[in-house]
Amino acid sequence: MSTTTAVNPLTTSDAEVLVAAARRAADTSGVPVSITVLDAGGHLLAFRRDDRAVLISGETSTRKAYTALQLNAATVDLVLAVQPGAPFHTLPTALDRPLLFIAGGVPVHRDGRLIGAIGVGGGAPEQDHAFATTAVDALL
């Protein structure tokens, strides 16, 4: 008989750490962003939009987080998979809730288990990915 160890879920305190770390990284780079943190069920734990961030960044940060969560992969690693002829080409339009295959979404794991995701929008895709990755690293 195998035993499984319970993994602590992503908490609002964890979400605050993620948002603060992503915000610091973005502020240091002078990039106004929106940051979304979702728990393992896809429920919103935290959201923050910089006053100067473009309005659409709120939607893109949320979709990036949702995509990273649903596919348990950083969105930066999925960009090529949705190009014409690639395995996930039709996936962006196949679901009721749209996925977004632009860098900036990163899954959050604890003890090897998926517990949530963070999405950052507002900068260049590479910047958003770096801010999200910095946040996840700060949580670990």
Solvent accessible surface area in square Angstrom, and as a share of the most:
residue,aa,sasa,rsa
1,M,230,1.03
2,S,102,0.66
3,T,125,0.73
4,T,123,0.72
5,T,113,0.65
6,A,97,0.75
7,V,31,0.18
8,N,105,0.54
9,P,92,0.58
10,L,9,0.04
11,T,61,0.35
12,T,81,0.47
13,S,71,0.46
14,D,20,0.11
15,A,0,0.00
16,E,115,0.52
17,V,65,0.37
18,L,0,0.00
19,V,18,0.10
20,A,40,0.31
21,A,3,0.02
22,A,0,0.00
23,R,105,0.38
24,R,145,0.53
25,A,20,0.16
26,A,1,0.01
27,D,72,0.37
28,T,122,0.71
29,S,66,0.42
30,G,52,0.50
31,V,17,0.10
32,P,32,0.20
33,V,2,0.01
34,S,0,0.00
35,I,0,0.00
36,T,0,0.00
37,V,0,0.00
38,L,3,0.01
39,D,31,0.16
40,A,60,0.47
41,G,55,0.53
42,G,13,0.12
43,H,122,0.54
44,L,109,0.54
45,L,44,0.22
46,A,19,0.15
47,F,94,0.39
48,R,58,0.21
49,R,84,0.31
50,D,15,0.08
51,D,135,0.70
52,R,160,0.58
53,A,5,0.04
54,V,91,0.52
55,L,143,0.71
56,I,117,0.60
57,S,1,0.01
58,G,11,0.10
59,E,84,0.38
60,T,26,0.15
61,S,0,0.00
62,T,34,0.20
63,R,76,0.28
64,K,5,0.02
65,A,0,0.00
66,Y,31,0.12
67,T,0,0.00
68,A,0,0.00
69,L,7,0.03
70,Q,90,0.40
71,L,55,0.27
72,N,75,0.38
73,A,25,0.20
74,A,15,0.12
75,T,0,0.00
76,V,60,0.34
77,D,107,0.55
78,L,16,0.08
79,V,48,0.28
80,L,144,0.72
81,A,23,0.18
82,V,22,0.13
83,Q,78,0.35
84,P,111,0.70
85,G,84,0.81
86,A,23,0.18
87,P,125,0.79
88,F,79,0.33
89,H,84,0.37
90,T,95,0.55
91,L,39,0.19
92,P,40,0.25
93,T,123,0.72
94,A,66,0.51
95,L,85,0.43
96,D,155,0.80
97,R,99,0.36
98,P,47,0.30
99,L,8,0.04
100,L,34,0.17
101,F,17,0.07
102,I,69,0.35
103,A,5,0.04
104,G,0,0.00
105,G,0,0.00
106,V,16,0.09
107,P,13,0.08
108,V,0,0.00
109,H,65,0.29
110,R,57,0.21
111,D,121,0.63
112,G,72,0.69
113,R,128,0.47
114,L,55,0.28
115,I,10,0.05
116,G,0,0.00
117,A,0,0.00
118,I,0,0.00
119,G,0,0.00
120,V,0,0.00
121,G,0,0.00
122,G,33,0.32
123,G,21,0.20
124,A,43,0.33
125,P,55,0.35
126,E,124,0.55
127,Q,66,0.29
128,D,1,0.01
129,H,47,0.21
130,A,50,0.38
131,F,9,0.04
132,A,0,0.00
133,T,47,0.28
134,T,62,0.36
135,A,0,0.00
136,V,16,0.09
137,D,89,0.46
138,A,54,0.42
139,L,35,0.17
140,L,146,0.73
